[in-house]
């Protein structure tokens, strides 16, 4: 049905723009699906296959250091992999001029030329994401997939059909570390936190009698030793109004520090207790500061619309393995009537990328959610106009060199999240976004899954779905112990 409606919409658009003709005018912007016009792309990205609806054939001329020609006998342009990779390597650092022509019956249409800037900044080769139905009714059929961004190859890292339908979430890596370290939560009666470091996988129980529960949202330090996490009582509710469907809120939430080497869980009186709710912690680039979101605790769900989370920070001593005493408010979002979620620090230490919503702490269900960029040295806060769509933009991450960002955007239909990428220049300017390329240009019209929580990393993960099944059923769990704050 989505495919049929999309075709009808494109046909109506072409007819409207062409004065009743069944084809567009020469000089018009090509109605590409996906839209890959005037973008910056990594030198190592997979082919940007696209479709021009209604076209009988396509001819594409790409001009850079030399001229590259591609043709298609139908409406889809699928680039040969070998020829595509050779072209990008030859044109690295150049701005390419693309001229596309299409046949509509006997008519030939030459579209307005557009550009591709081929950045010499390679993107991390691997991307993970959770494939899940974009609705609250079907949450227990999901998987974690790993995509090779230099090709169209994918593999399943985890499938909850193999873990008694237990929820699986938050696959996260320490992108800038010398040794790749990652974690993933496998819930359920036999589950635990999967901690992978240098090819070794451990199954951890992060809940203790002295903390509010197991680890939820969090990050691993660049050296892989520490993890900073939320522990929270998370609850979903349905809205009675028409403008919102679902709300997810924290009845309570604190921060905990995990020492994976010592097997300990520590907290601090500054980031626990009933007075405030703390969530979404992340590490600074140097590992000496923890940024997180914090709001005054109010009774829920009656005060959901009044929950406004500020961006805060607290120091961390990696040698002593303890949080400091200098808690600060970095961005006072509450004074602006806004709420911040998911802060993520750039690996070069310059920026914090975050989501900003009108209220609350679960922005993927808020259509007004946008990405904002905070410059640490100057305190400048910018709404990324060039990046945000009409609907929710959230669940973002940085590449390991800080030159690329990826996030889940619902801009296309308000319902299905898709991974979008953009280049970040050293001065903080961000390029026009483009969606994750697929072998089939119609892929996003056919899939009924959202791409949830995309995560970039440099090396392939050390396990797969068969291993995670054994992890859930058979692996012995290591119980972490609580260490008093001193």
C-alpha positions, -999 to 999 in steps of 0.1 A, spaced: 0 0 0 28 24 8 44 16 -25 12 23 -44 5 55 -26 41 67 -33 38 59 -70 5 78 -72 20 108 -54 50 109 -77 27 106 -108 5 135 -96 36 156 -89 50 150 -123 17 158 -139 13 189 -119 48 202 -126 45 195 -163 13 212 -171 -7 180 -177 21 162 -196 30 127 -185 67 137 -181 85 166 -164 101 196 -182 137 198 -192 156 218 -167 135 207 -137 149 191 -106 150 153 -111 124 134 -90 149 109 -77 140 83 -53 159 86 -29 169 122 -33 207 122 -39 210 157 -54 236 182 -42 251 162 -13 285 154 2 294 117 2 322 96 18 349 83 -6 341 48 5 303 48 5 283 21 -14 267 30 -47 239 56 -45 214 36 -66 182 56 -74 150 55 -94 132 81 -116 96 71 -117 80 67 -151 113 69 -170 118 43 -198 156 47 -197 182 68 -180 216 83 -190 239 98 -164 271 117 -171 294 125 -141 321 150 -147 352 154 -125 388 147 -132 374 128 -162 340 119 -175 321 89 -162 290 76 -181 263 53 -168 231 41 -184 200 21 -176 173 6 -198 147 12 -172 137 37 -145 164 25 -120 200 35 -120 221 7 -103 258 14 -104 282 -15 -111 302 -19 -78 336 -21 -93 331 9 -116 316 29 -88 345 23 -64 370 31 -91 352 64 -98 351 75 -62 388 68 -57 397 87 -88 375 117 -78 383 119 -41 382 155 -30 365 167 -61 330 182 -66 313 162 -94 288 176 -118 260 152 -127 238 155 -157 208 131 -159 186 126 -189 155 103 -191 133 90 -219 95 91 -214 82 73 -245 95 93 -274 103 124 -253 138 131 -239 141 152 -208 174 167 -195 171 175 -158 189 204 -140 225 193 -132 233 186 -96 265 179 -76 282 153 -55 311 164 -34 333 134 -28 349 139 7 383 124 14 369 118 49 361 81 49 331 70 70 334 42 95 328 10 76 301 -6 97 267 6 109 244 -13 133 207 -5 138 177 -22 154 150 -32 129 117 -29 147 80 -22 139 74 16 143 45 11 166 39 1 202 17 -29 194 45 -51 180 76 -45 200 87 -81 205 98 -90 169 131 -72 164 167 -77 154 200 -60 154 216 -58 120 251 -49 109 256 -32 75 289 -29 56 287 7 43 312 0 15 288 -26 0 253 -38 5 263 -68 27 244 -72 60 244 -97 88 222 -103 118 239 -96 151 209 -105 173 174 -118 167 150 -119 196 131 -148 180 162 -167 193 160 -152 228 124 -161 238 112 -127 224 132 -108 250 139 -72 241 174 -65 227 186 -29 225 213 -3 226 242 -18 206 269 8 213 306 9 206 335 31 218 342 44 184 374 63 192 391 36 212 423 17 203 405 -16 210 369 -18 199 346 -24 228 308 -26 227 278 -35 248 243 -46 241 215 -53 265 196 -86 261 166 -85 284 145 -114 297 148 -140 324 181 -154 311 195 -121 297 222 -97 307 244 -70 293 266 -83 265 301 -67 269 325 -74 240 361 -64 241 389 -75 218 369 -105 207 360 -117 242 323 -115 252 311 -114 288 275 -117 302 270 -92 330 243 -86 355 246 -49 363 218 -47 388 227 -45 425 207 -43 458 221 -8 463 210 7 429 177 12 413 181 -15 387 202 -27 357 220 -4 333 200 11 305 212 40 283 249 47 283 283 47 268 317 30 272 349 51 277 374 52 249 397 28 267 369 3 272 373 1 310 344 22 322 307 25 314 284 54 324 247 44 324 212 54 334 193 31 357 156 39 354 120 29 359 108 34 323 71 34 315 50 39 284 16 55 282 -9 64 255 -18 100 249 -55 110 249 -49 139 225 -46 137 187 -13 153 183 7 126 202 4 88 201 27 73 227 48 88 255 76 70 273 87 85 306 109 77 336 92 73 369 127 76 384 162 76 370 198 79 383 233 75 369 257 46 377 293 40 368 305 5 358 341 -6 361 343 -36 337 378 -45 348 369 -46 386 334 -58 381 319 -30 402 290 -6 401 294 29 417 272 59 419 273 94 435 249 114 457 251 142 431 234 120 404 210 99 424 180 104 446 144 115 443 149 153 438 161 150 401 160 126 373 193 120 354 195 101 321 214 97 288 250 101 300 280 103 276 317 107 279 337 138 268 364 132 242 391 131 268 371 109 292 373 134 321 338 147 319 304 130 319 276 149 301 240 139 309 204 152 309 187 163 341 153 174 352 135 183 384 116 152 394 78 156 391 50 131 397 44 111 365 24 109 342 4 139 353 34 162 347 48 147 315 44 179 296 62 198 323 94 177 322 122 197 307 157 182 308 188 204 309 222 194 296 245 190 326 280 178 333 300 162 362 338 156 363 353 121 363 387 109 375 397 79 353 427 71 375 406 68 407 375 56 388 351 80 405 327 108 396 337 143 409 318 169 429 314 198 404 280 193 388 271 220 363 243 231 341 257 234 306 226 242 286 195 255 304 169 241 281 141 244 307 144 282 305 137 280 268 107 257 273 126 228 257 140 194 267 173 179 257 180 142 251 208 120 238 239 142 241 268 128 221 303 143 221 323 146 190 356 127 191 376 158 185 362 174 217 346 204 199 309 197 199 280 180 215 252 168 192 218 165 210 181 162 203 158 190 214 121 185 219 92 205 235 92 182 266 100 148 279 128 123 275 117 100 246 120 122 215 115 96 188 77 98 194 79 136 192 74 149 157 90 183 167 123 167 177 153 183 160 191 179 162 210 208 178 248 213 180 266 228 210 301 242 206 319 234 239 345 262 237 321 291 230 288 278 244 272 285 210 240 265 205 227 260 169 196 243 156 208 224 125 184 239 99 203 222 71 199 188 87 165 185 103 133 173 85 97 180 93 94 151 117 115 134 144 153 135 140 170 116 168 191 86 179 223 101 164 259 91 166 294 104 154 319 86 132 352 78 149 369 108 133 340 132 140 336 141 103 302 122 98 270 120 118 243 94 114 208 95 129 173 80 126 149 104 108 112 101 102 112 129 77 98 109 48 65 96 62 64 106 100 64 69 109 94 49 97 128 59 109 157 56 83 194 62 87 205 95 73 241 108 70 257 142 68 293 155 67 305 178 95 333 203 84 360 214 109 341 247 113 309 229 124 290 234 91 269 204 81 261 192 46 227 182 32 217 148 45 213 116 24 197 83 33 216 50 37 219 37 1 204 3 -7 209 -21 -36 172 -17 -45 162 20 -48 126 9 -38 138 -7 -6 123 19 18 90 17 0 88 -21 6 102 -25 42 79 -24 72 106 -19 97 121 12 113 159 16 115 163 24 152 194 37 170 221 36 142 256 32 154 288 37 135 320 18 142 352 8 124 355 -30 127 329 -58 123 313 -70 155 328 -102 170 295 -122 173 263 -130 154 227 -140 162 236 -177 167 262 -166 194 237 -143 211 212 -172 213 238 -192 231 247 -162 252 211 -159 263 205 -196 270 238 -211 281 265 -185 291 272 -180 327 263 -146 341 289 -124 360 273 -106 389 287 -70 393 290 -58 429 282 -24 444 311 -2 455 303 25 480 310 61 469 340 75 488 
